[in-house]
Amino acid sequence: MKILKEDEYVNCSELIKEANDLYKLAMEKELSYDNRLYLISMNKYINKYENFREKMIKTYIEDLNGIISFF
């Protein structure tokens, strides 16, 4: 079975820094319980490791941007 590029785990430390900055901004907003729980859970998860599938981190950053602009 061939591993696709999007399934490879790569160092995402720069994306994690960006996500952490956006996380701080998002947590200042009035969020629903579910949104707040999602952000807290993902933030804890991404700060435990440095290697992730890049697509996962980028999706989380998109979610953060959406929350920041919506609220």
N, C-alpha and C positions, 0 to 999 in steps of 0.2 A: 504494500500500500504506500503510495507516494504522499508525503506530507506537503501540503500547500504552503505557500509563503505566508498566508494569513493565519495559518495554524501554528507557525513557529513562535517560540517564546524568544523575545529580544529584550535588550535593556531599554527600559522606558523611563529612565530617571528624569529626563527633561519633560516628558509628558506628565509624569507624576507631579513635578513641581508646578506645572501649569494647572493641573487639576486641583492641587492644594490651594492655589491662589483663588481659583474660581469657587472652590468649596467655601472659603471664608466669606466671599461675597454672597453666595447663595444662602448661607446660614443666617445672614442678617435680614433676610426676607421673611415675611409671614408665610410660612409653609404649612401645608396639611401634615397631619401626623405621618401618613404614608410616605410623602415626599421627604420629610425630615429623616424618617427611619432609613429610607433608601440611601440618602446621602451619607448619613453616619456610618451605615454598614459598608458601603463601597469605600469610603475614605479610610476606614480601619483596614479593610482588605488590601487596598492598593499600597498602603504604607508599610505593610508587612514584608513585601517582596520588591525586587527591582525588575525582574523579568516577567513579562506578560505577553499575551498576544496583543499586538499593537492595535488591532481593530477594537478590542474590548475597551482599552483606555480611551481611544478616540470617541467611541460611542458614549462613554461616561462624560467626557468633556462636552460633547454635543448636548447631553442631557443637562449638564450644569449651565451651559449657555442658554438653553431654552428656559430653564427655571429662572435665571437671573433676568432675562428679558421679559418674561411673562409676568412675574410678580413685581 
